[in-house]
Amino acid sequence: MISEWLSRVGSAVPRGFSRFYILSLLKEKPMTGKEIIDTAIAQTEGRWKPSPGLIYPLLGRLLDDGLVAENESGKYTITKKGLDIMEDLESLNNVVRKQLDVMLRVGSIGAAVATDLVDRVITIGSSLTSRPDIMTKDERKKYREFLLSELKKLDEQDGKRERKEKVDVE
């Protein structure tokens, strides 16, 4: 996933991506900061080399936000709060992917617009969900309701499309 994305955007990493990336790695298994750096370099075949100056302060912020915890051996683990944030991000990612699939069917112009839109939405979504403390309870509720309503719309569209394809086949 990350290799494909980096091949498209080069070495530019949007704001919020590193936070999402670290949380996704820690969701898989506990890691030290060095292991996170080494994994990023390996997964991107050297195209992204996050520095200790990026990773360790970010881990400190994730600790402060209660999204990760550090164990006695110096490895970081994702917390329940971090898992909840990841779940929200994955829901957003699914919405965006479904919208991207529709837009890509429009053709190459649709693909360029869709790619730009996806990058922007992911950055905005990452910013919102990475700092839930800056949103009020009502804002978080509205944000969650918006995401769920968009998922429902996409599911309804998929159902209509599947029924139409089934009728076309018969």
NUDREN-690703 format. One record per atom (N, C-alpha, C, CB): x, y, z; residue number from 1; residue in three letters. Coordinates in steps of 0.05 Angstrom, whole numbers. Each point is the difference from the previous one (the first is absolute). Glycine has a CB too. Example, Ala and Ser with C-alpha at 12.3 -4.5 7.8 and 13.67 -1.06 7.14 Angstrom:
SITE;X;Y;Z;seq;type
SITE;264;-114;156;1;ALA
SITE;-18;24;0;1;ALA
SITE;18;24;0;1;ALA
SITE;-38;-23;25;1;ALA
SITE;31;44;-39;2;SER
SITE;16;24;1;2;SER
SITE;-15;22;14;2;SER
SITE;24;-13;-43;2;SER
***
This chain:
SITE;X;Y;Z;seq;type
SITE;16;-24;0;1;MET
SITE;-16;24;0;1;MET
SITE;17;25;0;1;MET
SITE;-36;-25;24;1;MET
SITE;55;27;-5;2;ILE
SITE;16;24;2;2;ILE
SITE;19;3;-24;2;ILE
SITE;-3;-3;50;2;ILE
SITE;13;-19;-60;3;SER
SITE;19;2;-23;3;SER
SITE;-15;11;-24;3;SER
SITE;26;-39;17;3;SER
SITE;-50;29;-22;4;GLU
SITE;-16;10;-23;4;GLU
SITE;-6;30;4;4;GLU
SITE;-21;-45;-6;4;GLU
SITE;14;53;30;5;TRP
SITE;-6;28;5;5;TRP
SITE;24;18;-5;5;TRP
SITE;-35;-14;33;5;TRP
SITE;58;5;-22;6;LEU
SITE;24;16;-3;6;LEU
SITE;10;2;-28;6;LEU
SITE;12;-13;46;6;LEU
SITE;-17;-8;-62;7;SER
SITE;9;1;-28;7;SER
SITE;-16;21;-15;7;SER
SITE;13;-49;2;7;SER
SITE;-38;55;8;8;ARG
SITE;-17;20;-13;8;ARG
SITE;8;28;8;8;ARG
SITE;-36;-34;-1;8;ARG
SITE;42;38;27;9;VAL
SITE;5;27;9;9;VAL
SITE;30;7;4;9;VAL
SITE;-44;-3;22;9;VAL
SITE;61;-17;-27;10;GLY
SITE;29;6;4;10;GLY
SITE;7;-1;29;10;GLY
SITE;1;28;-41;10;GLY
SITE;16;-10;50;11;SER
SITE;9;0;28;11;SER
SITE;-17;18;18;11;SER
SITE;46;-10;-17;11;SER
SITE;-66;24;5;12;ALA
SITE;-16;18;16;12;ALA
SITE;-20;-17;17;12;ALA
SITE;4;36;-35;12;ALA
SITE;-3;-31;61;13;VAL
SITE;-17;-14;19;13;VAL
SITE;-19;21;12;13;VAL
SITE;35;-37;10;13;VAL
SITE;-61;34;-14;14;PRO
SITE;-18;20;10;14;PRO
SITE;-2;0;30;14;PRO
SITE;-26;-4;-42;14;PRO
SITE;19;28;52;15;ARG
SITE;-3;3;29;15;ARG
SITE;-21;-20;10;15;ARG
SITE;13;49;-3;15;ARG
SITE;-6;-62;25;16;GLY
SITE;-19;-19;12;16;GLY
SITE;6;-29;-8;16;GLY
SITE;-34;36;0;16;GLY
SITE;48;-39;-23;17;PHE
SITE;5;-28;-9;17;PHE
SITE;18;-15;20;17;PHE
SITE;-5;16;-47;17;PHE
SITE;26;-3;57;18;SER
SITE;18;-14;18;18;SER
SITE;-14;-11;25;18;SER
SITE;37;30;-17;18;SER
SITE;-55;-14;27;19;ARG
SITE;-15;-8;24;19;ARG
SITE;-17;-25;-7;19;ARG
SITE;-2;48;16;19;ARG
SITE;-12;-47;-38;20;PHE
SITE;-16;-23;-9;20;PHE
SITE;18;-24;-4;20;PHE
SITE;-34;31;-22;20;PHE
SITE;56;-27;9;21;TYR
SITE;18;-22;-6;21;TYR
SITE;11;-14;25;21;TYR
SITE;13;24;-42;21;TYR
SITE;-5;-8;61;22;ILE
SITE;10;-11;26;22;ILE
SITE;-22;-15;14;22;ILE
SITE;33;38;4;22;ILE
SITE;-56;-27;-3;23;LEU
SITE;-22;-14;13;23;LEU
SITE;-7;-26;-14;23;LEU
SITE;-18;44;15;23;LEU
SITE;19;-44;-41;24;SER
SITE;-6;-25;-15;24;SER
SITE;22;-21;5;24;SER
SITE;-24;26;-35;24;SER
SITE;49;-18;37;25;LEU
SITE;21;-19;6;25;LEU
SITE;-3;-12;28;25;LEU
SITE;31;25;-30;25;LEU
SITE;-37;-7;49;26;LEU
SITE;-3;-9;28;26;LEU
SITE;-26;-16;4;26;LEU
SITE;25;40;15;26;LEU
SITE;-43;-38;-33;27;LYS
SITE;-24;-16;1;27;LYS
SITE;7;-30;-6;27;LYS
SITE;-29;40;-14;27;LYS
SITE;50;-43;-3;28;GLU
SITE;9;-27;-7;28;GLU
SITE;17;-12;22;28;GLU
SITE;-1;13;-48;28;GLU
SITE;19;3;60;29;LYS
SITE;17;-11;22;29;LYS
SITE;15;23;13;29;LYS
SITE;5;-44;-24;29;LYS
SITE;3;39;49;30;PRO
SITE;16;21;14;30;PRO
SITE;27;4;-14;30;PRO
SITE;-23;-12;44;30;PRO
SITE;32;37;-44;31;MET
SITE;26;6;-13;31;MET
SITE;14;22;14;31;MET
SITE;-19;-14;-43;31;MET
SITE;45;15;40;32;THR
SITE;16;23;10;32;THR
SITE;0;21;-22;32;THR
SITE;30;-30;29;32;THR
SITE;-21;54;-23;33;GLY
SITE;2;21;-20;33;GLY
SITE;18;-8;-23;33;GLY
SITE;-8;33;36;33;GLY
SITE;30;-46;-30;34;LYS
SITE;19;-9;-20;34;LYS
SITE;-13;-21;-19;34;LYS
SITE;38;10;31;34;LYS
SITE;-54;-28;-19;35;GLU
SITE;-14;-20;-16;35;GLU
SITE;-20;13;-19;35;GLU
SITE;6;-34;37;35;GLU
SITE;-19;55;-27;36;ILE
SITE;-19;15;-17;36;ILE
SITE;14;13;-24;36;ILE
SITE;-29;9;41;36;ILE
SITE;52;3;-36;37;ILE
SITE;16;13;-21;37;ILE
SITE;9;-21;-20;37;ILE
SITE;16;36;32;37;ILE
SITE;-4;-58;-22;38;ASP
SITE;10;-22;-17;38;ASP
SITE;-23;-12;-17;38;ASP
SITE;36;-9;34;38;ASP
SITE;-59;6;-22;39;THR
SITE;-23;-12;-15;39;THR
SITE;-9;19;-22;39;THR
SITE;-15;-24;41;39;THR
SITE;14;50;-35;40;ALA
SITE;-8;20;-21;40;ALA
SITE;20;-1;-23;40;ALA
SITE;-21;29;35;40;ALA
SITE;46;-30;-29;41;ILE
SITE;21;0;-21;41;ILE
SITE;-3;-26;-17;41;ILE
SITE;31;28;29;41;ILE
SITE;-35;-50;-15;42;ALA
SITE;-2;-26;-15;42;ALA
SITE;-26;-1;-17;42;ALA
SITE;25;-22;37;42;ALA
SITE;-47;31;-26;43;GLN
SITE;-25;-1;-14;43;GLN
SITE;-1;18;-24;43;GLN
SITE;-23;-12;42;43;GLN
SITE;38;34;-41;44;THR
SITE;0;19;-22;44;THR
SITE;24;-3;-18;44;THR
SITE;-25;32;28;44;THR
SITE;40;-53;-23;45;GLU
SITE;24;-6;-16;45;GLU
SITE;19;24;0;45;GLU
SITE;-26;-32;-28;45;GLU
SITE;28;46;51;46;GLY
SITE;18;22;3;46;GLY
SITE;-10;27;-9;46;GLY
SITE;35;-32;-4;46;GLY
SITE;-60;33;-7;47;ARG
SITE;-10;26;-10;47;ARG
SITE;-9;19;22;47;ARG
SITE;-15;-24;-41;47;ARG
SITE;8;13;64;48;TRP
SITE;-7;17;23;48;TRP
SITE;18;-9;23;48;TRP
SITE;-48;7;-15;48;TRP
SITE;64;11;25;49;LYS
SITE;18;-6;23;49;LYS
SITE;-7;20;22;49;LYS
SITE;37;-17;-31;49;LYS
SITE;-57;10;47;50;PRO
SITE;-7;18;22;50;PRO
SITE;23;2;20;50;PRO
SITE;-49;-12;-5;50;PRO
SITE;55;36;13;51;SER
SITE;22;4;19;51;SER
SITE;-8;-4;29;51;SER
SITE;20;33;-33;51;SER
SITE;-1;-38;50;52;PRO
SITE;-6;-1;29;52;PRO
SITE;-13;26;9;52;PRO
SITE;38;-33;7;52;PRO
SITE;-30;55;-19;53;GLY
SITE;-12;26;7;53;GLY
SITE;-29;3;-7;53;GLY
SITE;45;19;-7;53;GLY
SITE;-55;-37;-10;54;LEU
SITE;-29;-1;-6;54;LEU
SITE;-13;-20;17;54;LEU
SITE;9;13;-47;54;LEU
SITE;2;-37;49;55;ILE
SITE;-13;-23;13;55;ILE
SITE;-2;4;30;55;ILE
SITE;16;-29;-37;55;ILE
SITE;6;35;50;56;TYR
SITE;-1;1;30;56;TYR
SITE;-17;23;11;56;TYR
SITE;45;-20;-1;56;TYR
SITE;-45;44;-10;57;PRO
SITE;-19;20;10;57;PRO
SITE;-29;-8;-6;57;PRO
SITE;35;35;-7;57;PRO
SITE;-39;-47;-16;58;LEU
SITE;-27;-9;-6;58;LEU
SITE;-9;-22;20;58;LEU
SITE;7;11;-49;58;LEU
SITE;10;-29;55;59;LEU
SITE;-6;-21;20;59;LEU
SITE;-7;14;27;59;LEU
SITE;30;-34;-23;59;LEU
SITE;-15;55;30;60;GLY
SITE;-5;15;24;60;GLY
SITE;-28;12;0;60;GLY
SITE;49;10;5;60;GLY
SITE;-57;1;-28;61;ARG
SITE;-27;12;-2;61;ARG
SITE;-21;-21;2;61;ARG
SITE;18;37;-28;61;ARG
SITE;-13;-60;15;62;LEU
SITE;-19;-22;2;62;LEU
SITE;-3;-11;28;62;LEU
SITE;12;-12;-47;62;LEU
SITE;10;12;62;63;LEU
SITE;-1;-7;29;63;LEU
SITE;-16;21;15;63;LEU
SITE;45;-22;-3;63;LEU
SITE;-40;47;-2;64;ASP
SITE;-15;22;14;64;ASP
SITE;-30;-2;-6;64;ASP
SITE;41;29;-2;64;ASP
SITE;-47;-36;-23;65;ASP
SITE;-28;-2;-8;65;ASP
SITE;-14;-25;9;65;ASP
SITE;12;27;-39;65;ASP
SITE;4;-46;51;66;GLY
SITE;-11;-25;10;66;GLY
SITE;-6;-20;-22;66;GLY
SITE;-19;26;37;66;GLY
SITE;31;-22;-61;67;LEU
SITE;-4;-18;-22;67;LEU
SITE;19;-24;0;67;LEU
SITE;-17;38;-26;67;LEU
SITE;40;-35;39;68;VAL
SITE;19;-21;3;68;VAL
SITE;11;-1;28;68;VAL
SITE;13;3;-48;68;VAL
SITE;-2;-25;56;69;ALA
SITE;13;-3;26;69;ALA
SITE;28;-12;-4;69;ALA
SITE;-45;-6;24;69;ALA
SITE;63;11;-6;70;GLU
SITE;27;-11;-2;70;GLU
SITE;3;-21;21;70;GLU
SITE;19;43;-19;70;GLU
SITE;-9;-67;12;71;ASN
SITE;4;-21;20;71;ASN
SITE;28;1;11;71;ASN
SITE;-35;-29;-23;71;ASN
SITE;41;11;42;72;GLU
SITE;26;0;14;72;GLU
SITE;23;-5;-19;72;GLU
SITE;-23;-17;40;72;GLU
SITE;19;3;-62;73;SER
SITE;22;-5;-19;73;SER
SITE;4;22;-20;73;SER
SITE;-9;-49;6;73;SER
SITE;-6;71;-4;74;GLY
SITE;3;23;-18;74;GLY
SITE;-16;-3;-26;74;GLY
SITE;45;6;20;74;GLY
SITE;-62;-26;-21;75;LYS
SITE;-17;-3;-23;75;LYS
SITE;-26;15;4;75;LYS
SITE;21;-45;-11;75;LYS
SITE;-32;55;-10;76;TYR
SITE;-25;15;1;76;TYR
SITE;-23;-19;-9;76;TYR
SITE;24;44;-9;76;TYR
SITE;-46;-41;22;77;THR
SITE;-24;-16;-7;77;THR
SITE;-23;20;-4;77;THR
SITE;16;-41;26;77;THR
SITE;-35;33;-42;78;ILE
SITE;-24;17;-5;78;ILE
SITE;-19;-5;23;78;ILE
SITE;6;-2;-51;78;ILE
SITE;-20;23;60;79;THR
SITE;-19;-2;22;79;THR
SITE;-28;-4;-12;79;THR
SITE;29;29;30;79;THR
SITE;-48;-33;-12;80;LYS
SITE;-28;-2;-8;80;LYS
SITE;-9;26;-15;80;LYS
SITE;-10;-30;40;80;LYS
SITE;18;53;-29;81;LYS
SITE;-6;26;-13;81;LYS
SITE;12;1;-27;81;LYS
SITE;-2;22;45;81;LYS
SITE;27;-32;-48;82;GLY
SITE;13;0;-26;82;GLY
SITE;-14;-18;-20;82;GLY
SITE;43;9;23;82;GLY
SITE;-52;-32;-13;83;LEU
SITE;-16;-19;-17;83;LEU
SITE;-26;13;-9;83;LEU
SITE;21;-39;24;83;LEU
SITE;-34;54;-6;84;ASP
SITE;-24;14;-8;84;ASP
SITE;5;20;-22;84;ASP
SITE;-18;-6;46;84;ASP
SITE;40;21;-44;85;ILE
SITE;8;19;-20;85;ILE
SITE;5;-14;-27;85;ILE
SITE;20;31;35;85;ILE
SITE;-6;-53;-33;86;MET
SITE;6;-15;-25;86;MET
SITE;-26;-11;-13;86;MET
SITE;45;-13;20;86;MET
SITE;-64;5;-4;87;GLU
SITE;-25;-9;-10;87;GLU
SITE;-14;22;-15;87;GLU
SITE;-5;-33;38;87;GLU
SITE;5;57;-27;88;ASP
SITE;-12;24;-13;88;ASP
SITE;15;6;-26;88;ASP
SITE;-14;18;44;88;ASP
SITE;40;-20;-44;89;LEU
SITE;16;6;-24;89;LEU
SITE;-6;-21;-22;89;LEU
SITE;35;22;28;89;LEU
SITE;-37;-47;-19;90;GLU
SITE;-6;-22;-20;90;GLU
SITE;-28;4;-12;90;GLU
SITE;31;-31;26;90;GLU
SITE;-50;40;-10;91;SER
SITE;-27;5;-11;91;SER
SITE;2;22;-21;91;SER
SITE;-21;-14;44;91;SER
SITE;35;35;-37;92;LEU
SITE;4;22;-19;92;LEU
SITE;14;-10;-25;92;LEU
SITE;2;33;38;92;LEU
SITE;18;-49;-35;93;ASN
SITE;15;-11;-22;93;ASN
SITE;-18;-16;-18;93;ASN
SITE;41;-1;28;93;ASN
SITE;-59;-15;-16;94;ASN
SITE;-19;-16;-16;94;ASN
SITE;-19;18;-16;94;ASN
SITE;3;-36;34;94;ASN
SITE;-12;58;-22;95;VAL
SITE;-18;18;-14;95;VAL
SITE;15;12;-24;95;VAL
SITE;-24;11;43;95;VAL
SITE;49;-2;-38;96;VAL
SITE;15;12;-21;96;VAL
SITE;6;-20;-22;96;VAL
SITE;21;32;33;96;VAL
SITE;-14;-56;-27;97;ARG
SITE;6;-20;-20;97;ARG
SITE;-24;-6;-18;97;ARG
SITE;33;-20;31;97;ARG
SITE;-56;19;-19;98;LYS
SITE;-25;-5;-15;98;LYS
SITE;-5;23;-19;98;LYS
SITE;-19;-28;37;98;LYS
SITE;23;53;-27;99;GLN
SITE;-4;23;-17;99;GLN
SITE;21;1;-22;99;GLN
SITE;-20;25;39;99;GLN
SITE;44;-32;-33;100;LEU
SITE;21;-1;-19;100;LEU
SITE;-6;-20;-23;100;LEU
SITE;33;13;36;100;LEU
SITE;-43;-36;-28;101;ASP
SITE;-7;-20;-21;101;ASP
SITE;-21;11;-19;101;ASP
SITE;9;-37;33;101;ASP
SITE;-28;51;-23;102;VAL
SITE;-21;12;-18;102;VAL
SITE;13;21;-18;102;VAL
SITE;-35;-8;35;102;VAL
SITE;52;25;-23;103;MET
SITE;12;22;-16;103;MET
SITE;19;-11;-21;103;MET
SITE;-5;30;39;103;MET
SITE;19;-52;-33;104;LEU
SITE;19;-11;-19;104;LEU
SITE;-14;-11;-25;104;LEU
SITE;31;-11;38;104;LEU
SITE;-56;4;-35;105;ARG
SITE;-15;-10;-23;105;ARG
SITE;-5;23;-20;105;ARG
SITE;-21;-35;29;105;ARG
SITE;23;60;-20;106;VAL
SITE;-5;22;-17;106;VAL
SITE;23;3;-21;106;VAL
SITE;-25;23;37;106;VAL
SITE;48;-32;-31;107;GLY
SITE;22;2;-19;107;GLY
SITE;25;13;13;107;GLY
SITE;-33;2;-37;107;GLY
SITE;52;5;20;108;SER
SITE;25;11;11;108;SER
SITE;-4;26;14;108;SER
SITE;24;-23;-37;108;SER
SITE;-42;40;28;109;ILE
SITE;-5;25;14;109;ILE
SITE;-11;-6;27;109;ILE
SITE;-8;25;-44;109;ILE
SITE;-11;-43;45;110;GLY
SITE;-12;-9;25;110;GLY
SITE;21;-11;19;110;GLY
SITE;-43;-9;-24;110;GLY
SITE;62;-6;13;111;ALA
SITE;21;-12;16;111;ALA
SITE;18;22;13;111;ALA
SITE;0;-41;-30;111;ALA
SITE;7;61;14;112;ALA
SITE;17;22;11;112;ALA
SITE;-15;15;22;112;ALA
SITE;23;4;-44;112;ALA
SITE;-48;2;38;113;VAL
SITE;-17;15;20;113;VAL
SITE;-3;-18;25;113;VAL
SITE;-24;26;-37;113;VAL
SITE;18;-51;33;114;ALA
SITE;-5;-18;22;114;ALA
SITE;25;-3;17;114;ALA
SITE;-34;-24;-27;114;ALA
SITE;57;21;15;115;THR
SITE;24;-3;15;115;THR
SITE;6;24;17;115;THR
SITE;18;-29;-36;115;THR
SITE;-22;53;25;116;ASP
SITE;4;24;15;116;ASP
SITE;-20;2;23;116;ASP
SITE;18;23;-41;116;ASP
SITE;-43;-29;35;117;LEU
SITE;-21;1;20;117;LEU
SITE;6;-20;23;117;LEU
SITE;-33;13;-36;117;LEU
SITE;41;-37;29;118;VAL
SITE;6;-20;21;118;VAL
SITE;22;10;18;118;VAL
SITE;-14;-37;-31;118;VAL
SITE;35;47;19;119;ASP
SITE;22;11;17;119;ASP
SITE;-9;22;19;119;ASP
SITE;32;-12;-37;119;ASP
SITE;-49;29;27;120;ARG
SITE;-9;23;16;120;ARG
SITE;-19;-11;22;120;ARG
SITE;4;31;-39;120;ARG
SITE;-22;-49;33;121;VAL
SITE;-19;-10;19;121;VAL
SITE;14;-16;22;121;VAL
SITE;-35;-2;-35;121;VAL
SITE;55;-14;27;122;ILE
SITE;15;-15;20;122;ILE
SITE;15;18;19;122;ILE
SITE;4;-38;-33;122;ILE
SITE;8;59;21;123;THR
SITE;15;19;17;123;THR
SITE;-19;14;20;123;THR
SITE;33;7;-37;123;THR
SITE;-56;2;27;124;ILE
SITE;-20;13;18;124;ILE
SITE;-10;-20;21;124;ILE
SITE;-14;31;-38;124;ILE
SITE;7;-55;29;125;GLY
SITE;-10;-20;18;125;GLY
SITE;21;-7;21;125;GLY
SITE;-30;-18;-35;125;GLY
SITE;55;15;26;126;SER
SITE;21;-7;19;126;SER
SITE;4;23;21;126;SER
SITE;23;-28;-36;126;SER
SITE;-24;52;26;127;SER
SITE;3;23;18;127;SER
SITE;-23;0;21;127;SER
SITE;23;26;-36;127;SER
SITE;-47;-31;27;128;LEU
SITE;-23;1;18;128;LEU
SITE;2;-23;21;128;LEU
SITE;-28;21;-36;128;LEU
SITE;32;-45;26;129;THR
SITE;0;-23;18;129;THR
SITE;25;-3;16;129;THR
SITE;-30;-22;-31;129;THR
SITE;52;35;23;130;SER
SITE;24;-2;15;130;SER
SITE;0;19;24;130;SER
SITE;24;-13;-41;130;SER
SITE;-42;33;41;131;ARG
SITE;-2;19;22;131;ARG
SITE;-29;2;9;131;ARG
SITE;40;25;-17;131;ARG
SITE;-52;-47;26;132;PRO
SITE;-28;1;8;132;PRO
SITE;-5;20;23;132;PRO
SITE;-5;-47;-16;132;PRO
SITE;26;54;31;133;ASP
SITE;-4;18;22;133;ASP
SITE;-6;29;-9;133;ASP
SITE;31;-29;26;133;ASP
SITE;-26;35;-51;134;ILE
SITE;-6;27;-10;134;ILE
SITE;-29;2;-10;134;ILE
SITE;48;6;-13;134;ILE
SITE;-61;-29;11;135;MET
SITE;-28;0;-7;135;MET
SITE;-18;-3;24;135;MET
SITE;12;-19;-45;135;MET
SITE;-34;32;46;136;THR
SITE;-19;-3;22;136;THR
SITE;-14;-27;-4;136;THR
SITE;-7;50;5;136;THR
SITE;-7;-58;16;137;LYS
SITE;-14;-25;-2;137;LYS
SITE;-21;0;-22;137;LYS
SITE;7;-6;49;137;LYS
SITE;-21;29;-52;138;ASP
SITE;-19;3;-22;138;ASP
SITE;13;-1;-27;138;ASP
SITE;-29;28;31;138;ASP
SITE;52;-16;-34;139;GLU
SITE;15;0;-26;139;GLU
SITE;8;-29;-7;139;GLU
SITE;16;47;8;139;GLU
SITE;-6;-62;13;140;ARG
SITE;8;-27;-5;140;ARG
SITE;-25;-17;-8;140;ARG
SITE;38;4;33;140;ARG
SITE;-60;2;-20;141;LYS
SITE;-25;-15;-7;141;LYS
SITE;-9;6;-29;141;LYS
SITE;-14;2;49;141;LYS
SITE;15;24;-56;142;LYS
SITE;-7;7;-28;142;LYS
SITE;19;-12;-20;142;LYS
SITE;-19;43;18;142;LYS
SITE;44;-43;-12;143;TYR
SITE;21;-12;-18;143;TYR
SITE;-6;-30;-4;143;TYR
SITE;34;35;15;143;TYR
SITE;-39;-48;7;144;ARG
SITE;-5;-29;-1;144;ARG
SITE;-26;-5;-16;144;ARG
SITE;23;-7;44;144;ARG
SITE;-44;23;-39;145;GLU
SITE;-25;-3;-14;145;GLU
SITE;3;5;-30;145;GLU
SITE;-25;14;41;145;GLU
SITE;42;6;-48;146;PHE
SITE;5;5;-28;146;PHE
SITE;14;-24;-13;146;PHE
SITE;4;49;10;146;PHE
SITE;16;-60;3;147;LEU
SITE;14;-22;-12;147;LEU
SITE;-18;-24;-3;147;LEU
SITE;43;16;20;147;LEU
SITE;-60;-22;0;148;LEU
SITE;-18;-22;-2;148;LEU
SITE;-21;4;-22;148;LEU
SITE;7;-9;49;148;LEU
SITE;-17;34;-52;149;SER
SITE;-20;5;-21;149;SER
SITE;13;-3;-28;149;SER
SITE;-24;32;31;149;SER
SITE;49;-24;-34;150;GLU
SITE;14;-4;-25;150;GLU
SITE;4;-29;-6;150;GLU
SITE;23;44;6;150;GLU
SITE;-16;-60;14;151;LEU
SITE;2;-29;-4;151;LEU
SITE;-26;-12;-8;151;LEU
SITE;37;-1;34;151;LEU
SITE;-59;10;-21;152;LYS
SITE;-27;-11;-7;152;LYS
SITE;-7;7;-29;152;LYS
SITE;-14;5;48;152;LYS
SITE;20;19;-57;153;LYS
SITE;-6;8;-27;153;LYS
SITE;16;-18;-20;153;LYS
SITE;-9;47;15;153;LYS
SITE;34;-51;-9;154;LEU
SITE;17;-17;-17;154;LEU
SITE;-10;-28;-1;154;LEU
SITE;39;29;10;154;LEU
SITE;-47;-40;13;155;ASP
SITE;-11;-27;1;155;ASP
SITE;-26;-2;-17;155;ASP
SITE;21;-7;46;155;ASP
SITE;-38;27;-44;156;GLU
SITE;-25;1;-16;156;GLU
SITE;7;1;-29;156;GLU
SITE;-24;23;37;156;GLU
SITE;43;-7;-45;157;GLN
SITE;8;2;-28;157;GLN
SITE;11;-27;-10;157;GLN
SITE;10;49;6;157;GLN
SITE;6;-62;11;158;ASP
SITE;11;-26;-8;158;ASP
SITE;-22;-20;-4;158;ASP
SITE;42;10;26;158;ASP
SITE;-62;-9;-8;159;GLY
SITE;-22;-19;-2;159;GLY
SITE;-16;5;-26;159;GLY
SITE;-3;-2;50;159;GLY
SITE;-2;27;-57;160;LYS
SITE;-14;6;-25;160;LYS
SITE;16;-9;-24;160;LYS
SITE;-21;40;22;160;LYS
SITE;48;-36;-21;161;ARG
SITE;17;-8;-22;161;ARG
SITE;0;-30;-3;161;ARG
SITE;29;41;8;161;ARG
SITE;-27;-55;15;162;GLU
SITE;0;-30;-2;162;GLU
SITE;-27;-10;-11;162;GLU
SITE;32;-2;39;162;GLU
SITE;-54;14;-30;163;ARG
SITE;-26;-9;-11;163;ARG
SITE;-2;5;-30;163;ARG
SITE;-21;10;45;163;ARG
SITE;31;14;-54;164;LYS
SITE;-1;6;-28;164;LYS
SITE;18;-19;-16;164;LYS
SITE;-8;48;11;164;LYS
SITE;32;-54;-1;165;GLU
SITE;18;-19;-14;165;GLU
SITE;-13;-28;-1;165;GLU
SITE;40;27;16;165;GLU
SITE;-54;-34;5;166;LYS
SITE;-13;-27;0;166;LYS
SITE;-22;-1;-21;166;LYS
SITE;10;-4;50;166;LYS
SITE;-26;26;-52;167;VAL
SITE;-21;2;-20;167;VAL
SITE;12;-1;-28;167;VAL
SITE;-29;26;32;167;VAL
SITE;51;-11;-36;168;ASP
SITE;13;1;-27;168;ASP
SITE;10;-28;-8;168;ASP
SITE;14;47;9;168;ASP
SITE;-4;-63;10;169;VAL
SITE;10;-26;-6;169;VAL
SITE;-22;-19;-7;169;VAL
SITE;38;8;32;169;VAL
SITE;-61;-6;-19;170;GLU
SITE;-23;-18;-5;170;GLU
SITE;-11;7;-27;170;GLU
SITE;-10;-5;49;170;GLU
***
